[in-house]
Every structure is written in structure tokens, then in C-alpha cells.
Amino acid sequence: MIPNFAVIGIQTPEWHLPRLWVPLFLLWILLVVLSPLVFLVLAAAAIAVKTTIWRLIAVFWNLLSSLRGTDVQVVADGNRLLVKLL
Amino acid sequence: MNENRRQILEMLAAGKINANEAERLIAALESAPATPVAERSAGLPGGGTVKTRAKYLRVLVEAEPEMTGLKGTTSVNVRVPMQLLRAGVRLASLIPAQAHQQLDEALSRHGVPLALSQIKPENLEELIDHLEDLTVDVDSKDEGATKVRVFCE
């Protein structure tokens, strides 16, 4: 399953942004609207790498699905950044 | 069946552990804590270790201000799902065959004598599986100390 939410937190010495929960599942709507264009891009990519479009879709779907659980936290110079994919 | 679970059942069948210990070990497997795989012990008699399948690759970096020139300690904490590494490996399978030779030559020029064309998907899966045993600890004692820790959890 692809990530449903991205949690983003940014904090600097001057200000602090409350943790943002970005609903990634809403991107599905955008993807449905843009699906003809996405399909064309994938078809072109499949021809370029000499594979089938279905294999390409499978690989990218697999990549997207595996993003769930990714967690990046960086603290530098008093600034703090947090990105989590749930 | 999960390999660790099988191992526990085999120990139970061999009489090395009793049913209660087996139950405790299986429960420990199911609620594995976020510690490096190599350090994980599920309370085997005699202090043995049961290896569980790692889910994430964790990279921790801490650098002192003298090293970075920034105020305060700089730290990076990245957790990457092992599944993402596997997906990345599958993505590499999309590289066209004719590009393999060019890649091999380029790698060789840069001192990496690796023939990508000789690597099969099952080898890459094996490589990812062996990453689970990987633990890298770098602790610089010089001025401007930096600590790097890479492990699977």
C-alpha cells in the first residue's frame, strides 16, 4: 500500500511550524485526472528502456508502496526538519 | 513459515526449550523492539540469540560543531524500509542490456571492477538479505568528533 500521509515538521530558532499531516491519498484524485498523460509518459519510458509498460508500472508501484515507513530527521544549526511517510 | 519461528519450533521439538519458553520467544519475535538485529536476544536458555527479519535500515550521523562549523551538534537520523531497497534493486533491472557494458566500463574506470551484467536478480535479493547482518560504527576521536552508525532494525 502506498503511503497515505506525510508528516512534516519544521522548526527554526525563530519560529516553529506545528507538525503538518499531508494527506497523500488525495493525490489519487490528481493522478486519476492526469492518468492519460501519465500513461503516455510511461509508454514512452517503456519504449526507451525496452520493456513493457506493465512491468514499468509494477516497478514504480512497488517503489511507491515501499516508501511507507520512511523517516528522515535532520537537526542542524538549531534548525530541525522531520519528514515521515505513514 | 518464518525461518525464526521454524527455528523455535525445532528447538521445542528437540526438547531444548519447553512450551512456555517457545511461546515467549514467538511473542518476542512478533513484538521485535527497534534494536539492531545482531543485538536482538529473545531470552533463549544460555543467552542465545534468535535472528528476526529486519524491516528498516537506520543511518545515524552526529557531528560536533567543530566538524561542521555550525552551532550545536548536527544530527541526521534516517530510517529506510528494507522493502524500499528491494524496490530500488528491481528498478535497476530496468537498465537496458546494452547500457550494462557502458556501466561496467565506467565503474571499472573509477576503480570498481564490478560486472553489472553478471549480477542476477537473485544475487541482489541475497545482497539485501545480508544487509540485515550489517552494523557499521564509526566513532572519530579527533577534535570535531563525528559518529556514524548504520544498522538494520
gemmi code that builds the backbone of each chain (N, CA, C; Angstrom):
import gemmi

chains = {
    "A": [
        ("MET", (0.849, -1.205, 0.000), (0.000, 0.000, 0.000), (0.881, 1.251, 0.000)),
        ("ILE", (0.502, 2.210, -0.793), (1.325, 3.427, -0.856), (1.074, 4.280, 0.401)),
        ("PRO", (1.993, 5.178, 0.754), (1.799, 5.981, 1.966), (0.522, 6.825, 1.876)),
        ("ASN", (-0.176, 6.932, 2.974), (-1.416, 7.720, 2.992), (-1.199, 9.138, 3.514)),
        ("PHE", (-0.207, 9.266, 4.396), (0.064, 10.579, 4.973), (1.559, 10.852, 4.996)),
        ("ALA", (1.905, 12.118, 4.859), (3.287, 12.543, 5.094), (3.235, 13.489, 6.285)),
        ("VAL", (4.077, 13.265, 7.254), (4.145, 14.166, 8.414), (5.380, 15.029, 8.233)),
        ("ILE", (5.176, 16.323, 8.223), (6.295, 17.244, 8.006), (6.394, 18.195, 9.194)),
        ("GLY", (7.550, 18.304, 9.754), (7.762, 19.228, 10.872), (8.994, 20.072, 10.618)),
        ("ILE", (8.857, 21.363, 10.771), (9.996, 22.271, 10.578), (10.088, 23.175, 11.798)),
        ("GLN", (11.282, 23.311, 12.309), (11.485, 24.155, 13.490), (12.791, 24.921, 13.328)),
        ("THR", (12.734, 26.213, 13.501), (13.964, 27.015, 13.456), (14.074, 27.733, 14.810)),
        ("PRO", (15.209, 28.338, 15.116), (15.305, 29.042, 16.405), (14.268, 30.164, 16.523)),
        ("GLU", (13.851, 30.749, 15.408), (12.911, 31.877, 15.461), (11.450, 31.440, 15.488)),
        ("TRP", (11.118, 30.436, 14.743), (9.716, 30.002, 14.688), (9.610, 28.498, 14.578)),
        ("HIS", (8.410, 28.036, 14.817), (8.219, 26.600, 14.813), (6.861, 26.289, 14.178)),
        ("LEU", (6.904, 25.465, 13.144), (5.688, 25.090, 12.413), (5.110, 23.832, 13.067)),
        ("PRO", (3.828, 23.873, 13.432), (3.250, 22.642, 14.001), (3.326, 21.516, 12.969)),
        ("ARG", (3.405, 20.300, 13.456), (3.544, 19.160, 12.535), (2.402, 19.128, 11.528)),
        ("LEU", (2.755, 19.077, 10.260), (1.746, 19.053, 9.195), (1.481, 17.615, 8.771)),
        ("TRP", (0.230, 17.250, 8.745), (-0.144, 15.925, 8.248), (-0.674, 16.127, 6.835)),
        ("VAL", (0.098, 15.768, 5.852), (-0.305, 15.968, 4.448), (-1.004, 14.697, 3.947)),
        ("PRO", (-2.273, 14.796, 3.581), (-2.984, 13.589, 3.123), (-2.571, 13.204, 1.706)),
        ("LEU", (-1.680, 12.250, 1.595), (-1.164, 11.872, 0.274), (-2.208, 11.130, -0.557)),
        ("PHE", (-3.201, 10.542, 0.139), (-4.199, 9.790, -0.626), (-5.003, 10.715, -1.551)),
        ("LEU", (-4.998, 12.028, -1.237), (-5.703, 12.970, -2.112), (-5.007, 13.091, -3.472)),
        ("LEU", (-3.741, 12.680, -3.509), (-3.015, 12.735, -4.790), (-3.620, 11.774, -5.806)),
        ("TRP", (-4.381, 10.780, -5.286), (-5.046, 9.844, -6.197), (-5.965, 10.587, -7.158)),
        ("ILE", (-6.652, 11.603, -6.617), (-7.597, 12.375, -7.447), (-6.831, 13.019, -8.595)),
        ("LEU", (-5.685, 13.609, -8.242), (-4.847, 14.257, -9.249), (-4.355, 13.231, -10.275)),
        ("LEU", (-3.995, 12.060, -9.769), (-3.475, 11.005, -10.643), (-4.553, 10.518, -11.616)),
        ("VAL", (-5.776, 10.429, -11.133), (-6.889, 9.987, -11.999), (-7.113, 11.019, -13.103)),
        ("VAL", (-7.070, 12.294, -12.710), (-7.284, 13.369, -13.696), (-6.166, 13.349, -14.751)),
        ("LEU", (-4.945, 13.118, -14.273), (-3.801, 13.172, -15.190), (-3.454, 11.806, -15.797)),
        ("SER", (-4.290, 10.809, -15.556), (-3.929, 9.432, -15.962), (-3.593, 9.275, -17.459)),
        ("PRO", (-4.330, 9.950, -18.383), (-3.938, 9.779, -19.796), (-2.506, 10.251, -20.052)),
        ("LEU", (-2.162, 11.380, -19.424), (-0.815, 11.936, -19.612), (0.232, 11.007, -18.971)),
        ("VAL", (-0.082, 10.522, -17.777), (0.833, 9.619, -17.070), (1.064, 8.356, -17.895)),
        ("PHE", (-0.019, 7.849, -18.481), (0.075, 6.638, -19.291), (0.995, 6.872, -20.496)),
        ("LEU", (0.845, 8.042, -21.127), (1.695, 8.363, -22.288), (3.165, 8.439, -21.890)),
        ("VAL", (3.420, 9.086, -20.758), (4.809, 9.220, -20.269), (5.393, 7.835, -19.980)),
        ("LEU", (4.592, 6.986, -19.335), (5.065, 5.639, -19.008), (5.299, 4.813, -20.271)),
        ("ALA", (4.403, 4.996, -21.264), (4.558, 4.261, -22.536), (5.868, 4.668, -23.209)),
        ("ALA", (6.152, 5.971, -23.199), (7.393, 6.468, -23.810), (8.604, 5.920, -23.051)),
        ("ALA", (8.504, 5.927, -21.722), (9.613, 5.407, -20.901), (9.817, 3.916, -21.157)),
        ("ALA", (8.711, 3.180, -21.305), (8.806, 1.733, -21.549), (9.507, 1.456, -22.876)),
        ("ILE", (9.202, 2.273, -23.881), (9.861, 2.093, -25.186), (11.354, 2.412, -25.043)),
        ("ALA", (11.655, 3.485, -24.289), (13.047, 3.909, -24.131), (13.891, 2.842, -23.443)),
        ("VAL", (13.335, 2.177, -22.429), (14.126, 1.170, -21.711), (13.846, -0.246, -22.224)),
        ("LYS", (13.109, -0.334, -23.313), (12.820, -1.612, -23.975), (12.206, -2.632, -23.023)),
        ("THR", (11.133, -2.207, -22.394), (10.403, -3.144, -21.544), (8.905, -2.917, -21.781)),
        ("THR", (8.077, -3.648, -21.072), (6.637, -3.453, -21.261), (6.151, -2.413, -20.272)),
        ("ILE", (5.080, -1.738, -20.631), (4.547, -0.683, -19.761), (4.061, -1.281, -18.438)),
        ("TRP", (3.571, -2.531, -18.490), (3.043, -3.174, -17.269), (4.171, -3.424, -16.275)),
        ("ARG", (5.322, -3.827, -16.802), (6.466, -4.080, -15.923), (6.925, -2.776, -15.277)),
        ("LEU", (6.910, -1.724, -16.114), (7.314, -0.405, -15.620), (6.366, 0.062, -14.513)),
        ("ILE", (5.058, -0.127, -14.755), (4.060, 0.261, -13.745), (4.287, -0.553, -12.462)),
        ("ALA", (4.555, -1.844, -12.624), (4.764, -2.717, -11.458), (5.960, -2.250, -10.644)),
        ("VAL", (7.049, -1.903, -11.331), (8.268, -1.479, -10.627), (8.020, -0.167, -9.871)),
        ("PHE", (7.359, 0.787, -10.540), (7.122, 2.080, -9.894), (6.112, 1.952, -8.756)),
        ("TRP", (5.128, 1.083, -8.955), (4.135, 0.855, -7.897), (4.823, 0.257, -6.670)),
        ("ASN", (5.710, -0.677, -6.943), (6.466, -1.322, -5.876), (7.304, -0.298, -5.114)),
        ("LEU", (7.918, 0.600, -5.871), (8.762, 1.646, -5.285), (7.924, 2.571, -4.393)),
        ("LEU", (6.759, 2.982, -4.915), (5.874, 3.871, -4.162), (5.364, 3.185, -2.887)),
        ("SER", (5.005, 1.921, -3.032), (4.459, 1.182, -1.886), (5.496, 1.005, -0.791)),
        ("SER", (6.762, 0.879, -1.198), (7.793, 0.632, -0.189), (8.228, 1.896, 0.541)),
        ("LEU", (7.728, 3.034, 0.116), (8.125, 4.285, 0.777), (7.545, 4.397, 2.179)),
        ("ARG", (6.499, 3.652, 2.446), (5.833, 3.703, 3.743), (6.821, 3.314, 4.854)),
        ("GLY", (6.890, 4.140, 5.874), (7.798, 3.842, 6.982), (9.090, 4.641, 6.898)),
        ("THR", (9.269, 5.367, 5.798), (10.483, 6.186, 5.670), (10.424, 7.338, 6.687)),
        ("ASP", (11.533, 7.573, 7.322), (11.581, 8.580, 8.379), (12.921, 9.314, 8.277)),
        ("VAL", (12.865, 10.617, 8.096), (14.101, 11.399, 7.992), (14.037, 12.538, 9.004)),
        ("GLN", (15.043, 12.622, 9.864), (15.102, 13.708, 10.841), (16.489, 14.341, 10.768)),
        ("VAL", (16.499, 15.635, 10.587), (17.781, 16.348, 10.493), (17.760, 17.512, 11.475)),
        ("VAL", (18.818, 17.623, 12.265), (18.966, 18.762, 13.178), (20.286, 19.429, 12.844)),
        ("ALA", (20.248, 20.684, 12.476), (21.483, 21.389, 12.131), (21.329, 22.863, 12.422)),
        ("ASP", (22.337, 23.403, 13.083), (22.391, 24.840, 13.329), (21.122, 25.355, 14.028)),
        ("GLY", (20.587, 24.568, 14.934), (19.378, 24.983, 15.659), (18.093, 24.759, 14.877)),
        ("ASN", (18.197, 24.290, 13.641), (17.010, 24.017, 12.840), (16.706, 22.526, 12.885)),
        ("ARG", (15.450, 22.212, 12.815), (15.047, 20.812, 12.905), (14.047, 20.509, 11.788)),
        ("LEU", (14.291, 19.430, 11.070), (13.377, 19.033, 9.984), (12.990, 17.580, 10.182)),
        ("LEU", (11.733, 17.318, 10.023), (11.240, 15.950, 10.192), (10.321, 15.610, 9.007)),
        ("VAL", (10.562, 14.497, 8.389), (9.672, 14.005, 7.314), (9.410, 12.527, 7.574)),
        ("LYS", (8.149, 12.190, 7.684), (7.766, 10.789, 7.920), (6.715, 10.413, 6.905)),
        ("LEU", (6.824, 9.248, 6.354), (5.779, 8.765, 5.437), (5.035, 7.633, 6.133)),
        ("LEU", (3.732, 7.797, 6.287), (2.931, 6.795, 7.017), (1.952, 6.103, 6.085)),
    ],
    "B": [
        ("MET", (6.702, -20.822, 6.153), (6.791, -20.448, 7.577), (8.042, -19.585, 7.800)),
        ("ASN", (7.919, -18.638, 8.683), (9.026, -17.771, 9.032), (10.187, -18.618, 9.574)),
        ("GLU", (11.400, -18.290, 9.125), (12.570, -19.103, 9.486), (12.825, -19.125, 11.004)),
        ("ASN", (12.633, -17.957, 11.644), (12.865, -17.879, 13.088), (11.843, -18.707, 13.856)),
        ("ARG", (10.611, -18.628, 13.361), (9.546, -19.391, 14.010), (9.841, -20.894, 13.897)),
        ("ARG", (10.308, -21.276, 12.693), (10.643, -22.682, 12.459), (11.764, -23.121, 13.413)),
        ("GLN", (12.753, -22.208, 13.563), (13.903, -22.497, 14.429), (13.426, -22.746, 15.870)),
        ("ILE", (12.488, -21.908, 16.305), (11.960, -22.049, 17.672), (11.222, -23.383, 17.800)),
        ("LEU", (10.401, -23.701, 16.797), (9.641, -24.954, 16.855), (10.564, -26.173, 16.816)),
        ("GLU", (11.658, -26.035, 16.070), (12.632, -27.131, 16.018), (13.288, -27.332, 17.389)),
        ("MET", (13.583, -26.207, 18.046), (14.193, -26.300, 19.383), (13.206, -26.928, 20.365)),
        ("LEU", (11.917, -26.571, 20.176), (10.879, -27.145, 21.033), (10.776, -28.650, 20.782)),
        ("ALA", (10.791, -29.031, 19.505), (10.683, -30.444, 19.147), (11.890, -31.232, 19.666)),
        ("ALA", (13.060, -30.570, 19.645), (14.282, -31.250, 20.093), (14.388, -31.271, 21.618)),
        ("GLY", (13.443, -30.605, 22.297), (13.424, -30.605, 23.760), (14.423, -29.630, 24.363)),
        ("LYS", (14.982, -28.727, 23.525), (15.954, -27.762, 24.051), (15.247, -26.680, 24.869)),
        ("ILE", (14.003, -26.409, 24.513), (13.201, -25.423, 25.261), (11.833, -26.042, 25.525)),
        ("ASN", (11.147, -25.490, 26.552), (9.809, -26.016, 26.814), (8.754, -25.130, 26.131)),
        ("ALA", (7.492, -25.527, 26.221), (6.406, -24.831, 25.517), (6.300, -23.366, 25.944)),
        ("ASN", (6.491, -23.120, 27.258), (6.400, -21.736, 27.752), (7.484, -20.860, 27.149)),
        ("GLU", (8.697, -21.421, 27.091), (9.817, -20.647, 26.507), (9.569, -20.398, 25.022)),
        ("ALA", (9.025, -21.412, 24.341), (8.730, -21.251, 22.910), (7.699, -20.156, 22.702)),
        ("GLU", (6.693, -20.144, 23.555), (5.643, -19.133, 23.450), (6.219, -17.735, 23.666)),
        ("ARG", (7.121, -17.648, 24.677), (7.740, -16.357, 24.982), (8.595, -15.871, 23.809)),
        ("LEU", (9.313, -16.820, 23.200), (10.180, -16.462, 22.064), (9.358, -15.997, 20.869)),
        ("ILE", (8.255, -16.700, 20.600), (7.411, -16.318, 19.462), (6.791, -14.943, 19.714)),
        ("ALA", (6.370, -14.712, 20.971), (5.813, -13.394, 21.312), (6.868, -12.312, 21.125)),
        ("ALA", (8.119, -12.636, 21.506), (9.213, -11.660, 21.350), (9.476, -11.373, 19.879)),
        ("LEU", (9.327, -12.405, 19.037), (9.526, -12.218, 17.590), (8.485, -11.277, 17.029)),
        ("GLU", (7.243, -11.466, 17.504), (6.138, -10.667, 16.966), (6.224, -9.210, 17.394)),
        ("SER", (6.781, -8.959, 18.571), (6.898, -7.556, 19.021), (8.366, -7.198, 19.111)),
        ("ALA", (9.064, -7.373, 17.989), (10.505, -7.114, 17.986), (10.791, -5.649, 18.243)),
        ("PRO", (11.673, -5.312, 19.215), (11.996, -3.923, 19.510), (12.897, -3.300, 18.450)),
        ("ALA", (13.000, -1.972, 18.469), (13.805, -1.256, 17.475), (15.264, -1.254, 17.879)),
        ("THR", (15.882, -2.414, 17.841), (17.309, -2.519, 18.136), (17.965, -3.246, 16.984)),
        ("PRO", (19.278, -3.092, 16.812), (19.928, -3.788, 15.710), (19.647, -5.281, 15.780)),
        ("VAL", (19.461, -5.880, 14.592), (19.130, -7.301, 14.510), (20.172, -8.141, 15.237)),
        ("ALA", (21.421, -7.791, 15.043), (22.505, -8.585, 15.614), (22.487, -8.570, 17.137)),
        ("GLU", (21.872, -7.514, 17.726), (21.882, -7.400, 19.179), (20.640, -8.013, 19.804)),
        ("ARG", (19.712, -8.467, 18.957), (18.432, -8.917, 19.463), (18.525, -10.272, 20.132)),
        ("SER", (18.054, -10.368, 21.361), (18.026, -11.650, 22.039), (16.623, -11.875, 22.562)),
        ("ALA", (16.084, -13.032, 22.311), (14.715, -13.301, 22.748), (14.695, -14.168, 23.989)),
        ("GLY", (15.759, -14.167, 24.751), (15.769, -14.870, 26.025), (15.923, -16.371, 25.903)),
        ("LEU", (16.752, -16.815, 24.968), (16.987, -18.248, 24.843), (17.745, -18.753, 26.059)),
        ("PRO", (17.520, -19.980, 26.461), (18.318, -20.518, 27.563), (19.790, -20.498, 27.172)),
        ("GLY", (20.626, -20.016, 28.036), (22.054, -19.949, 27.745), (22.425, -18.674, 27.016)),
        ("GLY", (21.491, -17.712, 26.976), (21.785, -16.416, 26.369), (21.911, -16.439, 24.867)),
        ("GLY", (21.271, -17.373, 24.185), (21.316, -17.457, 22.730), (20.566, -16.306, 22.080)),
        ("THR", (20.698, -16.210, 20.777), (20.044, -15.132, 20.053), (19.190, -15.689, 18.920)),
        ("VAL", (17.987, -15.151, 18.788), (17.134, -15.524, 17.662), (17.131, -14.357, 16.687)),
        ("LYS", (17.475, -14.651, 15.436), (17.567, -13.570, 14.457), (16.194, -13.313, 13.847)),
        ("THR", (15.763, -12.064, 13.868), (14.485, -11.728, 13.245), (14.758, -10.944, 11.974)),
        ("ARG", (13.778, -10.918, 11.099), (13.972, -10.260, 9.813), (13.881, -8.735, 9.995)),
        ("ALA", (14.897, -8.039, 9.544), (14.943, -6.590, 9.711), (13.958, -5.913, 8.773)),
        ("LYS", (13.343, -4.849, 9.262), (12.382, -4.117, 8.443), (12.968, -2.807, 7.917)),
        ("TYR", (13.893, -2.253, 8.679), (14.409, -0.933, 8.319), (15.927, -0.882, 8.372)),
        ("LEU", (16.478, -0.026, 7.539), (17.906, 0.291, 7.610), (17.988, 1.664, 8.262)),
        ("ARG", (18.731, 1.752, 9.340), (18.816, 3.015, 10.073), (20.212, 3.605, 9.906)),
        ("VAL", (20.281, 4.880, 9.584), (21.569, 5.576, 9.469), (21.542, 6.754, 10.438)),
        ("LEU", (22.458, 6.748, 11.379), (22.541, 7.840, 12.355), (23.894, 8.532, 12.209)),
        ("VAL", (23.858, 9.831, 12.090), (25.113, 10.599, 11.976), (25.053, 11.742, 12.985)),
        ("GLU", (26.106, 11.892, 13.753), (26.189, 13.019, 14.697), (27.530, 13.691, 14.502)),
        ("ALA", (27.497, 14.972, 14.272), (28.757, 15.701, 14.060), (28.821, 16.884, 15.011)),
        ("GLU", (29.984, 17.060, 15.619), (30.180, 18.156, 16.567), (30.349, 19.480, 15.803)),
        ("PRO", (30.076, 20.601, 16.485), (30.158, 21.906, 15.806), (31.522, 22.175, 15.168)),
        ("GLU", (32.630, 21.664, 15.802), (33.974, 21.905, 15.239), (34.100, 21.275, 13.859)),
        ("MET", (33.364, 20.221, 13.654), (33.430, 19.497, 12.380), (32.634, 20.207, 11.289)),
        ("THR", (31.446, 20.697, 11.665), (30.546, 21.258, 10.653), (30.656, 22.780, 10.522)),
        ("GLY", (31.147, 23.410, 11.585), (31.209, 24.875, 11.574), (29.855, 25.500, 11.901)),
        ("LEU", (28.883, 24.646, 12.290), (27.553, 25.150, 12.635), (27.395, 25.177, 14.149)),
        ("LYS", (26.379, 25.927, 14.605), (26.127, 25.981, 16.050), (25.489, 24.670, 16.502)),
        ("GLY", (25.928, 24.143, 17.603), (25.323, 22.927, 18.156), (25.644, 21.675, 17.354)),
        ("THR", (25.258, 20.571, 17.931), (25.517, 19.282, 17.276), (24.575, 19.114, 16.078)),
        ("THR", (25.140, 18.640, 14.983), (24.327, 18.355, 13.805), (24.034, 16.861, 13.803)),
        ("SER", (22.778, 16.527, 13.645), (22.466, 15.100, 13.618), (21.520, 14.761, 12.483)),
        ("VAL", (21.724, 13.598, 11.927), (20.870, 13.094, 10.850), (20.426, 11.695, 11.269)),
        ("ASN", (19.161, 11.481, 11.191), (18.604, 10.187, 11.589), (17.664, 9.752, 10.461)),
        ("VAL", (18.085, 8.758, 9.698), (17.290, 8.324, 8.545), (16.888, 6.865, 8.727)),
        ("ARG", (15.617, 6.583, 8.526), (15.145, 5.199, 8.579), (14.554, 4.858, 7.211)),
        ("VAL", (15.161, 3.883, 6.556), (14.721, 3.490, 5.213), (14.153, 2.071, 5.274)),
        ("PRO", (12.927, 1.864, 4.791), (12.397, 0.494, 4.798), (13.239, -0.431, 3.914)),
        ("MET", (13.522, -1.634, 4.382), (14.294, -2.601, 3.582), (13.570, -2.881, 2.268)),
        ("GLN", (12.239, -2.792, 2.343), (11.430, -3.031, 1.146), (11.769, -2.020, 0.047)),
        ("LEU", (12.119, -0.801, 0.477), (12.474, 0.240, -0.483), (13.793, -0.111, -1.187)),
        ("LEU", (14.712, -0.708, -0.439), (15.977, -1.143, -1.040), (15.709, -2.222, -2.088)),
        ("ARG", (14.799, -3.129, -1.740), (14.450, -4.202, -2.681), (13.816, -3.607, -3.940)),
        ("ALA", (12.932, -2.623, -3.743), (12.267, -1.987, -4.888), (13.294, -1.261, -5.751)),
        ("GLY", (14.285, -0.672, -5.103), (15.347, 0.023, -5.837), (16.149, -0.945, -6.690)),
        ("VAL", (16.374, -2.123, -6.119), (17.101, -3.162, -6.856), (16.295, -3.584, -8.087)),
        ("ARG", (14.976, -3.691, -7.906), (14.131, -4.072, -9.049), (14.133, -2.968, -10.103)),
        ("LEU", (14.229, -1.727, -9.633), (14.281, -0.596, -10.566), (15.530, -0.706, -11.439)),
        ("ALA", (16.618, -1.180, -10.822), (17.874, -1.343, -11.568), (17.731, -2.386, -12.668)),
        ("SER", (16.750, -3.285, -12.507), (16.561, -4.315, -13.534), (16.012, -3.720, -14.827)),
        ("LEU", (15.571, -2.471, -14.772), (15.043, -1.825, -15.978), (16.163, -1.257, -16.852)),
        ("ILE", (17.382, -1.289, -16.341), (18.502, -0.762, -17.136), (18.650, -1.628, -18.388)),
        ("PRO", (18.594, -1.030, -19.574), (18.696, -1.829, -20.802), (20.015, -2.602, -20.866)),
        ("ALA", (19.965, -3.776, -21.482), (21.135, -4.668, -21.549), (22.336, -3.978, -22.201)),
        ("GLN", (22.067, -3.167, -23.228), (23.186, -2.520, -23.939), (23.885, -1.464, -23.075)),
        ("ALA", (23.175, -0.994, -22.031), (23.798, 0.003, -21.147), (24.712, -0.664, -20.121)),
        ("HIS", (24.529, -1.973, -19.921), (25.328, -2.684, -18.925), (26.823, -2.580, -19.204)),
        ("GLN", (27.179, -2.766, -20.487), (28.604, -2.744, -20.846), (29.215, -1.372, -20.543)),
        ("GLN", (28.460, -0.316, -20.932), (28.955, 1.041, -20.674), (29.107, 1.275, -19.168)),
        ("LEU", (28.140, 0.785, -18.410), (28.202, 0.936, -16.953), (29.401, 0.193, -16.371)),
        ("ASP", (29.602, -1.032, -16.864), (30.736, -1.837, -16.387), (32.053, -1.106, -16.638)),
        ("GLU", (32.167, -0.531, -17.846), (33.395, 0.194, -18.210), (33.587, 1.412, -17.308)),
        ("ALA", (32.488, 2.152, -17.104), (32.572, 3.362, -16.268), (32.947, 3.001, -14.831)),
        ("LEU", (32.344, 1.944, -14.314), (32.659, 1.505, -12.940), (34.117, 1.077, -12.838)),
        ("SER", (34.560, 0.348, -13.848), (35.935, -0.132, -13.875), (36.922, 1.042, -13.898)),
        ("ARG", (36.602, 2.067, -14.688), (37.460, 3.265, -14.769), (37.587, 3.939, -13.405)),
        ("HIS", (36.495, 3.864, -12.610), (36.505, 4.513, -11.302), (36.926, 3.559, -10.178)),
        ("GLY", (37.562, 2.482, -10.569), (38.139, 1.580, -9.571), (37.155, 0.604, -8.959)),
        ("VAL", (36.021, 0.405, -9.589), (35.055, -0.592, -9.091), (34.911, -1.678, -10.163)),
        ("PRO", (35.715, -2.730, -10.052), (35.662, -3.761, -11.102), (34.448, -4.677, -10.927)),
        ("LEU", (33.298, -4.127, -11.215), (32.051, -4.865, -10.999), (31.341, -5.043, -12.343)),
        ("ALA", (30.958, -6.265, -12.652), (30.244, -6.516, -13.911), (28.758, -6.617, -13.607)),
        ("LEU", (28.050, -5.523, -13.862), (26.615, -5.488, -13.561), (25.848, -6.549, -14.338)),
        ("SER", (26.355, -6.828, -15.552), (25.661, -7.801, -16.400), (25.699, -9.207, -15.788)),
        ("GLN", (26.688, -9.421, -14.896), (26.815, -10.745, -14.268), (25.942, -10.881, -13.017)),
        ("ILE", (25.395, -9.742, -12.570), (24.584, -9.793, -11.349), (23.143, -10.119, -11.715)),
        ("LYS", (22.651, -11.174, -11.116), (21.284, -11.607, -11.396), (20.360, -11.144, -10.267)),
        ("PRO", (19.045, -11.013, -10.545), (18.120, -10.529, -9.501), (18.229, -11.311, -8.196)),
        ("GLU", (18.469, -12.630, -8.297), (18.535, -13.416, -7.054), (19.779, -13.043, -6.227)),
        ("ASN", (20.886, -12.630, -6.938), (22.085, -12.186, -6.214), (21.788, -10.905, -5.440)),
        ("LEU", (21.017, -10.025, -6.082), (20.710, -8.747, -5.445), (19.812, -8.958, -4.227)),
        ("GLU", (18.861, -9.859, -4.362), (17.998, -10.200, -3.220), (18.846, -10.701, -2.055)),
        ("GLU", (19.834, -11.537, -2.413), (20.726, -12.105, -1.403), (21.527, -10.986, -0.720)),
        ("LEU", (21.970, -10.046, -1.554), (22.742, -8.906, -1.041), (21.919, -8.120, -0.018)),
        ("ILE", (20.667, -7.848, -0.367), (19.777, -7.112, 0.542), (19.566, -7.926, 1.826)),
        ("ASP", (19.379, -9.230, 1.664), (19.169, -10.077, 2.841), (20.385, -10.029, 3.768)),
        ("HIS", (21.574, -9.997, 3.169), (22.783, -9.969, 4.001), (23.009, -8.615, 4.666)),
        ("LEU", (22.365, -7.577, 4.122), (22.470, -6.253, 4.754), (21.942, -6.291, 6.177)),
        ("GLU", (21.027, -7.241, 6.434), (20.424, -7.349, 7.764), (21.475, -7.610, 8.837)),
        ("ASP", (22.585, -8.215, 8.427), (23.640, -8.523, 9.390), (24.638, -7.367, 9.521)),
        ("LEU", (24.392, -6.320, 8.733), (25.363, -5.228, 8.691), (25.213, -4.276, 9.876)),
        ("THR", (26.304, -3.986, 10.521), (26.341, -2.922, 11.533), (27.652, -2.179, 11.338)),
        ("VAL", (27.556, -0.896, 11.094), (28.763, -0.086, 10.907), (28.783, 0.971, 11.995)),
        ("ASP", (29.848, 1.038, 12.750), (30.013, 2.057, 13.781), (31.306, 2.800, 13.515)),
        ("VAL", (31.199, 4.087, 13.265), (32.400, 4.900, 13.067), (32.372, 5.966, 14.147)),
        ("ASP", (33.399, 6.003, 14.969), (33.440, 6.967, 16.061), (34.790, 7.661, 16.014)),
        ("SER", (34.798, 8.887, 15.502), (36.049, 9.618, 15.384), (36.404, 10.246, 16.727)),
        ("LYS", (37.620, 9.987, 17.176), (38.043, 10.507, 18.486), (38.790, 11.838, 18.342)),
        ("ASP", (39.003, 12.252, 17.111), (39.736, 13.509, 16.895), (38.880, 14.696, 17.316)),
        ("GLU", (39.515, 15.867, 17.241), (38.768, 17.081, 17.518), (37.690, 17.219, 16.447)),
        ("GLY", (36.509, 17.600, 16.821), (35.413, 17.668, 15.866), (34.887, 16.279, 15.577)),
        ("ALA", (34.607, 15.563, 16.672), (34.227, 14.159, 16.545), (32.943, 13.973, 15.745)),
        ("THR", (32.911, 12.903, 14.990), (31.739, 12.526, 14.217), (31.417, 11.074, 14.520)),
        ("LYS", (30.156, 10.806, 14.726), (29.738, 9.429, 14.967), (28.811, 9.018, 13.841)),
        ("VAL", (29.068, 7.862, 13.267), (28.197, 7.332, 12.216), (27.789, 5.928, 12.629)),
        ("ARG", (26.540, 5.635, 12.547), (26.073, 4.293, 12.907), (25.082, 3.842, 11.844)),
        ("VAL", (25.330, 2.689, 11.276), (24.426, 2.117, 10.266), (24.059, 0.717, 10.742)),
        ("PHE", (22.791, 0.451, 10.838), (22.372, -0.888, 11.252), (20.953, -1.171, 10.774)),
        ("CYS", (20.565, -2.427, 10.863), (19.209, -2.819, 10.492), (18.414, -3.068, 11.763)),
        ("GLU", (17.129, -2.767, 11.727), (16.315, -2.958, 12.938), (14.978, -3.586, 12.584)),
    ],
}
model = gemmi.Model(1)
for chain_id, residues in chains.items():
    chain = gemmi.Chain(chain_id)
    for i, (resn, *xyz) in enumerate(residues, 1):
        res = gemmi.Residue()
        res.name, res.seqid = resn, gemmi.SeqId(i, " ")
        for name, pos in zip(("N", "CA", "C"), xyz):
            atom = gemmi.Atom()
            atom.name, atom.element = name, gemmi.Element(name[0])
            atom.pos, atom.b_iso = gemmi.Position(*pos), 0.0
            res.add_atom(atom)
        chain.add_residue(res)
    model.add_chain(chain)
structure = gemmi.Structure()
structure.add_model(model)
structure.setup_entities()
